[in-house]
Amino acid sequence: MTTKDSSDRTGVRTTMQAKTLIASLDAQRAAGADFEEILEAAVAGVHEMSPRFHWTGIYELFPDNVLRLGPFLGAATDHVFIGVGSGVCGTAVAEKRDLNIPDVRDVTNYLACSTETRSELVVLIRTGDTIHAQIDIDSHDVAAFDDTLVQEVQAVANWLAPLYEQRPAAEPKP
Protein backbone atom coordinates (compact mmCIF):
# COMPACT_ATOMS: atom_id res chain seq x y z
CA MET A 1 0.00 0.00 0.00
CA THR A 2 1.22 3.49 -0.80
CA THR A 3 2.17 5.61 2.17
CA LYS A 4 0.79 9.02 3.00
CA ASP A 5 2.39 11.68 0.89
CA SER A 6 0.55 14.99 1.05
CA SER A 7 -2.58 16.82 2.11
CA ASP A 8 -5.39 17.51 -0.37
CA ARG A 9 -7.34 20.77 -0.55
CA THR A 10 -9.50 19.67 2.39
CA GLY A 11 -6.54 18.97 4.66
CA VAL A 12 -7.04 15.18 4.64
CA ARG A 13 -3.85 13.20 4.12
CA THR A 14 -4.09 11.28 0.85
CA THR A 15 -2.17 8.46 -0.75
CA MET A 16 -1.28 8.03 -4.39
CA GLN A 17 -4.20 5.61 -4.72
CA ALA A 18 -6.75 8.21 -3.58
CA LYS A 19 -5.04 10.90 -5.66
CA THR A 20 -5.23 8.73 -8.76
CA LEU A 21 -8.94 8.09 -8.24
CA ILE A 22 -9.66 11.78 -7.63
CA ALA A 23 -7.69 12.73 -10.76
CA SER A 24 -9.80 10.25 -12.73
CA LEU A 25 -13.01 11.69 -11.28
CA ASP A 26 -11.81 15.22 -12.12
CA ALA A 27 -11.18 14.13 -15.72
CA GLN A 28 -14.62 12.52 -16.00
CA ARG A 29 -16.24 15.65 -14.65
CA ALA A 30 -14.30 17.86 -17.06
CA ALA A 31 -15.37 15.57 -19.93
CA GLY A 32 -19.03 16.16 -19.05
CA ALA A 33 -19.92 13.01 -17.12
CA ASP A 34 -23.20 13.40 -15.28
CA PHE A 35 -23.58 13.19 -11.52
CA GLU A 36 -24.68 9.53 -11.47
CA GLU A 37 -21.78 8.47 -13.71
CA ILE A 38 -19.34 10.18 -11.38
CA LEU A 39 -20.89 8.48 -8.33
CA GLU A 40 -20.64 5.09 -10.05
CA ALA A 41 -17.00 5.73 -10.91
CA ALA A 42 -16.28 6.85 -7.33
CA VAL A 43 -17.83 3.67 -5.92
CA ALA A 44 -15.88 1.50 -8.36
CA GLY A 45 -12.64 3.31 -7.56
CA VAL A 46 -13.12 3.08 -3.80
CA HIS A 47 -14.06 -0.60 -4.10
CA GLU A 48 -10.74 -1.25 -5.85
CA MET A 49 -8.70 0.41 -3.08
CA SER A 50 -8.46 -2.82 -1.11
CA PRO A 51 -9.16 -6.51 -1.66
CA ARG A 52 -10.73 -6.38 1.80
CA PHE A 53 -13.60 -4.23 0.48
CA HIS A 54 -16.34 -6.78 -0.25
CA TRP A 55 -19.29 -4.38 -0.58
CA THR A 56 -19.01 -0.67 -1.39
CA GLY A 57 -21.86 1.75 -1.94
CA ILE A 58 -23.25 5.22 -1.47
CA TYR A 59 -26.35 5.93 0.58
CA GLU A 60 -27.86 9.35 -0.05
CA LEU A 61 -29.66 11.22 2.73
CA PHE A 62 -33.08 12.52 1.74
CA PRO A 63 -35.11 15.27 3.50
CA ASP A 64 -37.36 12.66 5.14
CA ASN A 65 -34.35 11.41 7.17
CA VAL A 66 -34.07 8.21 5.17
CA LEU A 67 -30.88 6.98 3.56
CA ARG A 68 -31.49 5.55 0.10
CA LEU A 69 -29.08 3.23 -1.64
CA GLY A 70 -27.38 4.63 -4.71
CA PRO A 71 -24.65 2.95 -6.74
CA PHE A 72 -22.96 -0.05 -5.16
CA LEU A 73 -20.67 -2.98 -5.90
CA GLY A 74 -21.05 -6.31 -4.17
CA ALA A 75 -23.89 -8.61 -3.32
CA ALA A 76 -27.45 -7.29 -3.53
CA THR A 77 -28.90 -6.02 -0.25
CA ASP A 78 -32.39 -5.74 1.16
CA HIS A 79 -31.32 -2.52 2.91
CA VAL A 80 -32.15 -0.02 0.18
CA PHE A 81 -33.78 2.33 2.71
CA ILE A 82 -32.30 2.96 6.17
CA GLY A 83 -33.77 5.33 8.72
CA VAL A 84 -31.52 7.79 10.51
CA GLY A 85 -30.47 6.09 13.76
CA SER A 86 -30.86 2.53 12.42
CA GLY A 87 -27.82 0.33 11.99
CA VAL A 88 -24.29 1.59 11.49
CA CYS A 89 -25.24 3.77 8.49
CA GLY A 90 -28.15 5.46 10.25
CA THR A 91 -26.17 5.87 13.46
CA ALA A 92 -23.35 7.65 11.60
CA VAL A 93 -25.86 10.23 10.35
CA ALA A 94 -27.61 10.56 13.73
CA GLU A 95 -24.27 11.11 15.48
CA LYS A 96 -22.88 13.21 12.60
CA ARG A 97 -19.62 11.26 12.50
CA ASP A 98 -17.79 8.63 10.52
CA LEU A 99 -17.84 5.14 12.00
CA ASN A 100 -15.16 2.46 11.71
CA ILE A 101 -16.58 -0.72 13.25
CA PRO A 102 -13.86 -3.37 13.69
CA ASP A 103 -16.37 -6.15 14.44
CA VAL A 104 -20.04 -5.69 13.59
CA ARG A 105 -20.94 -8.61 15.85
CA ASP A 106 -20.34 -6.20 18.75
CA VAL A 107 -22.95 -3.68 17.50
CA THR A 108 -26.42 -4.22 18.95
CA ASN A 109 -28.35 -2.36 16.23
CA TYR A 110 -26.35 -3.74 13.29
CA LEU A 111 -28.35 -4.32 10.09
CA ALA A 112 -26.79 -7.40 8.51
CA CYS A 113 -26.49 -7.08 4.75
CA SER A 114 -24.50 -10.30 4.69
CA THR A 115 -23.80 -12.95 7.30
CA GLU A 116 -20.18 -12.82 6.13
CA THR A 117 -19.67 -9.13 7.02
CA ARG A 118 -17.34 -8.65 9.97
CA SER A 119 -16.35 -4.98 9.79
CA GLU A 120 -17.91 -1.84 8.37
CA LEU A 121 -16.72 1.66 7.53
CA VAL A 122 -19.08 4.60 7.03
CA VAL A 123 -17.61 7.90 5.86
CA LEU A 124 -19.98 10.85 5.59
CA ILE A 125 -20.09 13.00 2.48
CA ARG A 126 -20.70 16.38 4.07
CA THR A 127 -20.21 20.08 3.95
CA GLY A 128 -19.84 21.36 7.50
CA ASP A 129 -22.87 20.08 9.40
CA THR A 130 -24.81 19.30 6.21
CA ILE A 131 -24.72 15.59 5.45
CA HIS A 132 -25.41 14.79 1.80
CA ALA A 133 -24.66 11.07 1.69
CA GLN A 134 -22.18 8.47 2.89
CA ILE A 135 -19.76 5.93 1.55
CA ASP A 136 -20.47 2.56 3.16
CA ILE A 137 -17.98 -0.31 2.96
CA ASP A 138 -18.37 -3.84 4.33
CA SER A 139 -15.61 -6.39 4.73
CA HIS A 140 -15.60 -10.09 5.53
CA ASP A 141 -12.45 -9.46 7.61
CA VAL A 142 -12.41 -8.26 11.22
CA ALA A 143 -10.76 -4.83 11.61
CA ALA A 144 -10.34 -4.40 7.85
CA PHE A 145 -10.02 -0.61 7.81
CA ASP A 146 -6.71 0.89 8.92
CA ASP A 147 -6.08 4.62 9.24
CA THR A 148 -4.63 4.89 5.73
CA LEU A 149 -7.69 3.29 4.12
CA VAL A 150 -9.99 5.51 6.16
CA GLN A 151 -8.06 8.60 4.98
CA GLU A 152 -8.27 7.46 1.36
CA VAL A 153 -12.04 7.03 1.55
CA GLN A 154 -12.36 10.36 3.38
CA ALA A 155 -10.47 12.12 0.59
CA VAL A 156 -12.96 10.76 -1.97
CA ALA A 157 -15.92 11.74 0.23
CA ASN A 158 -14.49 15.25 0.57
CA TRP A 159 -14.11 15.47 -3.21
CA LEU A 160 -17.74 14.39 -3.73
CA ALA A 161 -19.23 16.89 -1.23
CA PRO A 162 -19.14 19.95 -3.55
CA LEU A 163 -20.86 17.94 -6.28
CA TYR A 164 -23.75 17.28 -3.91
CA GLU A 165 -23.89 20.98 -3.05
CA GLN A 166 -24.20 21.88 -6.75
CA ARG A 167 -26.83 19.24 -7.37
CA PRO A 168 -30.49 20.26 -7.00
CA ALA A 169 -31.99 19.13 -3.69
CA ALA A 170 -32.93 15.47 -3.68
CA GLU A 171 -36.61 14.70 -3.65
CA PRO A 172 -37.94 11.67 -1.76
CA LYS A 173 -38.50 8.78 -4.12
CA PRO A 174 -41.90 7.05 -4.02
N, C-alpha and C positions, 0 to 999 in steps of 0.2 A: 504494500500500500504506500502511496506517496505521502510524504510528510508535509506538515503545514509549511506554507511558504510565504504567505502574505495576507493582508487584510483586504476584503473587498470594500465597495463603497458604503456598506452598511456596518463596517467594523467587525464583521464575523471573519474569523480565520478560515481560509479556504485552501484546499489542496488542488493540485493540478487536475484531478478528476472532476471536481466541482467546477473549476474554471473552464475546462473543456466543454462540459455540458452547458454552462451558461453562455459560452461563446457560440455554441451551436443554436441555442434558443434565440440569442440576439440575431444571428444570421437568418433564422426562419422568420422572425418578426420583421426584419428589414426587407425580406423577400415577399412580405404580404400575407404570411400565414395567419389564419384567423385564430381567435382565442382558443377554441376547442382543440385545434391542431397543435397549438403550443402546449396546452395542458397535457395532451396525449404524449407529446415528445418529452415533456418534463417527467411524466410518470415513467416512461420507458427508460429514460436516462438515469433516473434515481434507482430504478429497479436493477439496472446493470452495475451499480456502484459496488455491490457485494453479492457473492454467491449465497450469503446468509439471508438475503431478502427474498422471501418466498411469496409474499403478497404485498403489492404496493399500489396505493390508490389515493385519490383526492376526494375528500368529502367537503362539499360546499355548504356553508351556513346560510340558511334562508331566514327571512324576517319572522317566520313563525317559530323560531328557535328549534328547528329541525335540521340536522345534517343530512344531506342527500348525496348519495354516491355518484361520483363523476367517473372519469376514466380510471381504469385499474388494470393491473396485470396479475394473474394468479388465478386460483380456483374461484368459481362463482360463489357469491355469498348471499344469504338471505337478508343480511343487514344493509339494505339499500336506504333505509331511513333510520336515523338514530336521534333520539331526543337529547337535548342538552341535559347533562347530568347522568345519562345512562352510559354504562360501559366506560372503557378507557377514553374513547373518542369524545363522548359527551362530557365526561369529567374534565378533560383538558379544556374544553370551551368554558364550562361552568367555573373552573378555577383560573381561567385566562393564563394558562401556562403549558409549556411543552411537557410531555410525559415520556419517560424512558422506563419501561417496566421490564426488569430483568427476568421475572418469572410470573406469567399471567395467572398461574395456579394460586398465587398469593393474593389475588385481587378478588374481593367478594362480589363486586358488581360487573365482573368481566363478561362481555358478550362474545361467546366462542364462535368465530367464523369457521374455525377448523379445529378438530380435536388434536391436531399435530402442532398447533401454535404454542410456543413456549415463551416468547418475548415479543413485546410490541413497542413501537416508537411512534409517537404522535408529535408532529411539529406544526405549530400554527402558522398560517399565512395571514399576516396581520400588518396593520398600519397603526402604530400606537396601541390604543385600547380597542380599535375596531378589528374584529376577527372576520376575515372573509371566507376562509376555508382552512383545511389542514391536509398535510401529507401524513398518511397512515401507512405504517410498514409492519408486517408480521413476519416472524421468523420461527422456524422449527427448532432453533437452538436457544438454549437458556443464555441470557446475558449477551445477546448478539450484537448490541449496539455500543461500540466504544465511543469515546469523546470525539475522535476524528470523524467517524461516520455521522455522528450527530451534527457536527459542524458543517459537514458537506451538505447534508439535507437542509440545514438551516439556511445555508447560502442560497440554495435553490428556492426555498420558501420566500426568502427576502427578495429575490429577483422577481418572483411571481406577484408579490403584493401590489406593486404599482399597476400591473395589468388589471387586477381586480378593481382598483380604484377608478380606472379609466372605463371600465365596463359599466353599462347601465345596470342599475340595481336589479338583483335577481328577484323574480316573481315566484311565489310558491307554485309548484307543479301540481296538477290535479292528482 
